[in-house]
Amino acid sequence: MNVDFKKIQINEFNIPLVLVGVLEEAKGDVFISDINEEAGNVVELGDFKGKNGDLSLIYTKGTISPKRLLLIGLGKQEKLTVETVRKVVGNASRKARDLDVKKLGIYLDSFARDKLELTETTEALVQGIIMGSFQNIAYRTKNLEKYKKIEELIIFSPDTDEIVLKQGVESGKIIADAVNFCRELAWGPANYITPTKLANEALRLEKDLGIKTTVFEREQAKEIGLTSFLAVAQGTKEPPKFIIMEHGADKEGVETVALIGKAITFDSGGISIKPGQNMEKMKADMTGGAVVVAVMEAVAKLDLDLHIVGIVPATDNMPSGTAYHPGDIITSYSGITIEVINTDAEGRMILNDALTYAAKHYKPKAMFDFATLTGAMMIALGEHAIGYFSNHDFVVDKLEEASNTSGERVWRMPLWEVYDEQLKSDVADFKHTGGRPGGSITAARFLSQFTLDVPWAHLDIAGAMEQSSDKHYNPKGSKGPAVRVILDVLRNW
């Protein structure tokens, strides 16, 4: 989707459809009446009340240049936030798309109103349209004509400074495109989205955007000593890839931040095989890796003044004659020995090597990992928030601030030492699982042993990875979780 901005009056803008925000209790709103008499009548008569998410399509009948207006309810003014704008426009994006509108305008002034900052509101409007109208049709071949598409989006205002409009439009598009790219990777089938595909995407970023990319093949990973990662990979013929991407490697005097993403491109559970029901969704067990690849593309386009290292350990987890077993003892890259209890707890096995590698070789100011790690997190928080664990308040402050600006909810979970009791092993330094009680917490406690005391946060995105129906700016399927919150961590740094 092409996105642009204009300084223009609404009554002069010849365009098929314009989105207009309307506050609740909008009866008599001069702002709406001044735009168009038909729209003013609908509001004045009470047929459209401006409640949060309400929609009303108005045909202007030539009274102003736009052919149609889509009134969007913003709810009560005292509750209006940038996230409200993002959500209601996300819903409206599918209405606009399905009208087969190729060119869409959004009247910024009707959404920003009194208290909302203009650049942030512009950014949210762009995100709502691009993310909300997303369709996962890459693998369809039939009836493609029924899938409509908005080709051009224009944010306009008669008075707003063009620099403000440009900033919001550009950053909004980059971030929304990153979310959709993450969705495409995360929800792609495992026979297409392989470790090799993820490595090729990283290499594309090197070619197109100058991101320094290194890919360790199985033999190189073995020579380095990434033994825990390779334990999971030994059961699959699909070549594993340990992918390292760097933005800003040549920048001087900047801090280093490491991002690590779990990329199990298909998770059968290995020898501890999963039930067959819903196993097809295990194509998405590489969502953490998709987050990191998508974020690295965005940080390069935004040219953030940081040294950002993205590490994606990528492999299938399969049962075979060469697969690792329950009861195996693995010596990790850190030197810590691990007793394998359940081969379906494979995510922490590949993440621990990646965390230690990042901490040892890059000495980052902070590390963040992203993983669809535990079903327990789905039980704890459902689909409405990302649970995270951290060993340092510096990282906590960064995440909480970014949650407020991005609109992605996060919730801090306990990381208490007492949970280590469940990880005690009779034969190794640690067991890698601690049983069902506090399963998300014991997984995080296990990972915390491999950070070399670098300030770190583990984001368990299992509950927030998908949505079962269209809602707000998240269509059915992958949400592209954590992309916006971590990009705001980095932008706010």
Helices and strands as residue ranges (DSSP letters): E 2-7, G 10-12, E 17-23, H 30-35, H 37-44, E 55-59, E 68-75, G 77-79, H 82-98, E 103-107, H 108-112, H 118-132, G 144-146, E 152-157, H 162-186, H 195-209, E 212-216, H 218-224, H 227-233, E 241-247, E 256-261, E 263-267, G 279-286, H 287-302, E 307-317, E 329-331, E 337-339, H 347-362, E 366-371, H 375-381, E 386-390, H 393-406, E 410-412, G 417-423, E 430-431, H 439-448, E 456-460, E 466-467, E 477-478, H 483-491
